[in-house]
């Protein structure tokens, strides 16, 4: 089984380097660390009209041009922009170039000139470039379910975790601003500071409730001196909007990390080398899910350090070590409840994965293992099946299999659309909790 999974990952599971939600409009190019990257200075979220500005970074061209959270960038130099065209439209310009942005602010369209700067190498460590808050940085974790914004967890021990939220509360407004997606929510908190009172309107079933908390920035950590970029042999990579990891022989190197990421909050930094987990070499560490935390051994220039990180990061550690995500054991911090499961371990496939060639589909979760005694086995799901949808909802990189299952309750019956040996089939099963 391990050999099969290993071959499959090497052949098919190559993650895209295009980030969906980004800091600074021009993202880190992990392949070109020395290149000067043109930089605007915004956080953003993709919308139909272009890029929704979810925060403006201090002392950047965006601040100088008086861009605001909630603005929508619709075009650069007259060319319509979307998340997947950011690099094409921005990176072709040199730092120091003045470009014209087309913007929409509250329904009013206008243009604004902006002079690009080179992305600072110490962006995430230099307090000069204060990065605005988002929901994750204040400790609240949310999920997007169609046009609903649902609470899925909170940082353990935080004020948010004890403010009165419940899992699956629907957030409809933040500080009086209506919100229906993650970008709008991040924009609503971006201008707040520590100590501000943050007010949410949530729907819990048919009831409308107000939940209030005090803003605490959980990204805060003492700055460190920047280390030179190491040259190492990387066998595999994982890149998302908030972290970039490289997997080598016996180590995982942190190539990029956003301060909002839970590993950053635990003390992990860019260029750290993770060499052991729970006291064992990475390739020998099997029981990542035995508790609420994992102890990571990290090598830095000044020696070896140990950090306790949440067990929710286990899939990231396992990815490059040729082990798939285990759907039934994933968990969120803070707000706990029994979670339903299919009972599979899976690998979420990129849209351009070679597995899909000739199939007519471009998304899905590859089933790497079926766990005995759980609904998937009883329903006849097999290793090698690709789950394309749950009850008609597509399984994608943004809303993967775990997210599609998470919002169901024990006893719910779901229909799975499955690609098996080139044929499309449907399987019905009844969900239950893992234990």
Secondary structure, 3 states (H helix, E strand, C coil): CHHHHHHHHHHHCCCCCCCCCEECCCCCCCCCCCCCCEECCEEEEEECCEEEEEEECCCCHHHHCCCCCCCEEEEECCEECCHHHHHHHHCCCCCCCEEEEEEEECCEEEEEEEECEECCCCCCCCCCCCCCCCCHHHCEEEEEECCEEEEEEECCCCCHHHCCCCCCCEEEEECCEECCCHHHHHHHHCCCCCCCEEEEEEEECCEEEEEEEECCCCCCCCCCCCCCCCCCCCCEEEECCCEEEEEECCEEEEEEECCCCHHHHCCCCCCCEEEEECCEEHHHCCCCCCCCEEEEEEEECCEEEEEEEEHHHHHHHHHCCCCCEECCCCCCCCCCCCCEECCEEEEEECCCCHHHCCCCCCCEEEEEEECCCCHHHHHCCCCCCEEEEECCEECCCCCCHHHHHHCCCCCCEEEEEEEECCEEEEEEEECEECC
